[in-house]
Amino acid sequence: MKPSLNILIGAGFSYLAKLPLGNELKAKFDRDLREQLLRHSGSEWTWKEGKDSATVNNGSVGADWISYSFVLNEVLEAYKSDRGAFNDYEDFYQFIKDHSGNDNWYRPLFDRAKTKMYSELVMQSPNEFFDPIFSMPNTFLIEEIINYLIADVLWTTKTDAELLEAYRPFIEYIKTFDEVNIFTLNHDLLLERLFKISGLTYCDGFSAENSILKYQDSLLPTFKCAFDSAPIKIHKLHGSIDTFLFAHCEENVAVLTRTELYSYFKPINYQSKHYVERIDPVTNTVIQHFSADTIVPRFITGNGENKKAFIEADYMYSQLYNRFVGKMKKGKNLLIVGYSFRDEHVNDVLKLFTKTDGPKVINLNPSDVFKYDVPWIKEIKAFSELPLEQK
């Protein structure tokens, strides 16, 4: 029997796919953000640059796209004033998250954004389109916008053939194991695409079987910690750009009353993302016709001290993290790709792994060596250095 393999993946894994790394994402946000955003009819936000003329036109029909670009620019200036400089996009995200819902903090930023926008665009108040946006600030929306803007750039432009060529040694290496547990901190869909074009089956913890969420006649995959259907198992420890949250509410006509329950789901198409319904698992009848929240890609970013506490309190993230701990305690073989050792809750698990019986580590990283003592370690710089025979 071939052995099993655990893989820990960080941002560096996506380098060959030309997905943006930390400095590139930093450059996206650390600039003049006015008029750089688009807002689309389904509530999605994207960057303006790189879009065709039809997309730009459709994304700039309403009033939000330009108003919130001025607001986000004021948030950026407030962040840089507080920090002294732009550190990185995760710190910027954490700064925004720390102020979400704080009307007193946001009020002067909205006022300044309105003054600057009206002056630059030669507009006057009263204005029926823009005045309400600035007079009634949505102090949670900036956080949602950042999620969408990060998700917007996490799509590779590489062709299938280019990806297969770049990642072929990685694919061939994991084929030498009976079971592969992948624990990734990335939010992109690169792994899923690689396995699809390589003809490899995988599971990700989501299943449509007995789901309580549906679109029309189709049940939607929800997270159930379902990892038995394929030998390759992808664990998105910090979430994914194709994962959304549906809050369970008591519905009375058009009034929703929140409960403490929620489901993470994956849409099967664009419409199912926005028109998902919740059904009674016994009677199969619809008991909740719409969501109480804006549909936003759900993933964890930022560098807040309470990241581990959030993970422990969330039903999906806690189960994924517990599987990470369990598999690492039992595992012998660990491949690390592009991880920079910045997440303490991940490092805690690495420390546990090094205390197991006879652990073996391959660390693929041009700049960060493995930081813990193990009896067997191989530091490599490229996928081509991966051994294709188990010893």
N, C-alpha and C positions, 0 to 999 in steps of 0.2 A: 504493500500500500504506500502511495506517495504521501509525504507529510503535508501538514496544513501551513498556511502562511497568513500572517497579519501584515497589513500595509497601513502606514500612517502617511497621509498626503497633506502637504501645505501648498502655499501659493506657487512655489517654484515648479510644481508639476505642470502647470499650465503654460510655462514659458515657451515650449516648442509649438504650442498652438497659437502663439502671439496674443494671448489674452493679457490684459493689463496687469502689471504687478504694482506693488505699493507706490513707487515713485510716479508711475504713469497715472494712477488714480489720484494721487496727490495733485498732479498738474491739472487734472480735469476740474478739480474743485478750487484750487488756489489761483484764481484769476477773476477777472470781471465777469460776473455771472448774469448781468442784466441782459435780457433778451436772448439768453442762451437755452431756454427751456421750451418744451412743447407740452401741452396737455390735450389728451385725446378724449373722445366722447365716452369711452368706457372707464374713465377716471385715471387711465395710465399716464404717467409722465415719462418723457424721454429727453435726451439732449437734442438740440436743434441741428448741430453740425452732423454732417454725413447723411442727412435724410434727403430724399428726393423732393421735388417741388410740391407734389400732391400731398405728401406727408406733412411738410412744413405748413402748407395752407390749412389742412384739416386740424393740425395741432395748434393753430393760432387763431381759431375762429372765435372762441370765447374771450373772457376778460382775465381769467385766472393765470394764464400762461405768462403774461408779461408782468402782472402785479406781483406774483410770487417770485418771479426772478429778481425783482428789485428787493423784495423782502429777504430772500435768501442771500443776496449780496450784502445786506445789512447784517445778517447773522454772521456771515463770513468775516466782516470787518470787526464785529464784536468779539468773535473768537480770536482773531489775530491780536486784537488789543489786549485780551485777557491772557493769552499764551505768550505774546511777544513775537510770534511767528507761526506759520502753518506747520504743525508737526507732521501729521499724517492723516489720511482720510478717516481712519478708525477713531483717532482722538477727536477729530471734527465731528464725527457722528455721535460720539459719546457726549460731547459738549451740547449738541442739539437735544439728545435724549434727556440729559440732565435738566433741560429747561422746558421740555414738553409740558403743555398744560399750565405754564406759569404766565398768566395774563399780565401781571404787573411787569414782568421782565420783557415780554414781547411788545407791549403797548408802545413804548418809545421807538422801537425798531420799525413797527408798522407806520408810525407817524413820519419818521424820517424817510422811509421808502416812498410813501405817498408824496411828500414834498418834492423829492428828487424826481420821481417819475412824472409828476404833473409839470414840473419846471422843464425837464428835458423834452417832453412830448408836447409842450405848449398846451396844456389842458387846464380846465378850470373846474372848481367845485361850485355848485352841486353837479355830480355826474352819476346818472342812474346805474351805470354799469360798474364803475370802479369804486365809488364811494362805499358801498356796502362791504366790499372785501376788506377795506382798510378800517372801517368803523367797527366791524365785528370780526376780529382776528380769529382764525382757526389755528390755535396754538399747538395742535397736534399734527397738522398737515405737513409741516416742514420735515418731520421725521419720515412720514410716508413718501414724500417726494424724494428724499435721499435714497430710500430703499429702491424706488423705481430707477433712479439715475445710476445706481450701482448695477442693478440688474441689466440695464440697457447696454452696458459695455461688456457684459460677460458672455458674449457670443462670438465664437471664432469665425473668421472669414476663410479659413483654410478649407480646401476641398477634402473629400473623403480620402482620395489617393495620397494627398500630402500628409494627412494625419496618420494614415496607416504606415507610411514610410518613416515618419518621425518617431512613432511609438511602437513600431514592430518589435523591438527587443523586449520592451515591457510586456507586451501581449504574449510573446513566446515564453517569457520567464514565468508568468503566472500560470501558464498551461502545465507547468511541471509539478503543480500542486493539486491535491485532491479537493481541498477547500481553501478559499481565499476570502478573508474578512478584511474589507477595505474600510478604513476610518478616515474620512476626509474632512478637512476644515473649510474646503472651498464650497462656494455656492453655485458654481457653473455646472453645465451639463456635459462636460467634456468626457467624463468616464462613460456615461450612458451612451454617448454617440460612438465612442471607440469600440465598446462591446457590441453595439448593434452592427456596425460596419465590419466587425471581425467575426460575426456569426456566433458570438458567445452570449449565453443566457445569464441573467443576473436577477437578483431580487433586491428590493430597497426598503422592505418593511411595510409597504403599502399594499392593500388588497381591496378589490371591489366586492369580494364575497361577503354576503350579509351586511353590506354597507347601509348606513342610515342616511346617506346623502345620494341624491340622484339628480340627473338632468334629463327631462322628458322620460324616456323608458330605460335609460342607461344608469346603472349604479356607478358611482364615482369611487375610485380608489381612495381609501382613507388609511391613516397610519394605524396599524394593529401589531406592530413589532413582528410582522410575518416574514421570517427569514429562512423558511424551509424549502422553498420551491426551486432553488438553484444553488450550485456550489459557489458561485461568486456572489458575495453579499456586500452591497454598498450601504455604508452608514454615513449619512450626512450629519455629522455631529453638531454643526452650527446652522443647519437648514439649507434650503435650496431655492433658486429663483423660480422653480415650478411648483412650489408648495404654498398653499394658501390656508387661511384659518376661517372656519365658519363657527360663529358663536351660537350656542344653543339658547333659544329664547322661547318664552311662553307667548304665543301669538293670540291676540284678541282683535279680530277684524284687521285693522292696519297698525295696531299698536303692539310693539314688541317689549317684553319685560325680560331683561337678561337673567340667565341662571349662571352658575359658576362653571358650567360644562362647555366644551368646545371640541371641534374636530379639525384635524389637519387633513387636507385633501389635495389631490392632484387633478386638474381639469383634463378632460379628454379632447376638448376643443375650446375655441374662444367663447362661444356662447355658454358652455357649461361652467366657465369661470364666474360668470356674472348672474346666471339664472339658476343656480343650484338651489335645491329644496331639501328639507329634512323630512323623513318619513318615520312613522311609527313602525318599529321592527316587527311587531306582532301582526298588526292589521294591514301594514303596507300602505296606509293612507298618508297623504301629506299633512303634516302638522305645523310646518313652518315654511312659508312661501318665499321668504327673502331674508337676506342677511342684515344684521344690525350695523355692520361696519363696511367701510370701503374695502374692496378686494385688493390687497397689497401683497406682493411677494414676502414671505416670512422667512427671515434668516437672522442669525445673531451676528452682530458686528459691534465695534466699539471696544474700548479697553477698560470698562468700568470694573470696580472691585467686586461688584455683586453679580458678575457673570455666572459664577458657579452656583450662587444661590438661585438665580433665575432658572438655570438648567435643572436643579434639583426640584423646583416647584412646578415644572412643566411636564405633563405626562409623556410627551413625545421625546423631548430632549433628555429627560432623566432616564428613560428606558434605553435610548441609544448610548448614553454615557455608561450605564450599568453594563451593557453588553461589551463596551470597550474595555471596561475594567475586567470583566469575567474572561473574555477571550485572551487578553494580554496576560492574565495570571496563569492560564493554561498553556499558552503558546510557547513555542521554542524559536520560531523563525520570525524575524521582523525586518521588513523593508521600509525605510523612511525616505520619502522623496520631497524635497523642497520645503521642509519644515524648519522654521527659524527659532524654535524653542522659546516663544514669547508667551504661550498660554500656560499659566501655572497649573490649571486643572488637568491639562494634558500632560505636563511634565510630572505631575504626581503619579500618573499611571505608568509613565516610563520608568520611574524609580521603582515601582512595584515589579515591573517586568524584569529589571536587571537583577532582582533578588530571586527569580525563579531558577529552576535547575537547568543549567547549561544553555542559557539564551544565546542566540546568534543574531547579530545585527548587521545589515547592510545599510549604509547611510549615503544617499545620493544628494550631494549638495556642494556646489562650488565654493561656498564661503563659510558654512556652519558645520563644524565637526560634531559628532555625537558627544554629549557632555557627561555621560555617566559610565562607570566602570562595568565592563562585561568581559567574559573570558574570550569571546570571539567577536571581532569587529572588522568590517571591511568598509573603508571609505572610498567612494567612487565619484566620478565627475559626470558620467554619462550613462544612459541606458545600455549602450553597447558593452559596458563592462559587467553587466549582470551575468552570472554563471547560469548556463542552461542545463547543467547536471547537478543534482543534489548530492552532497557529500556527507 
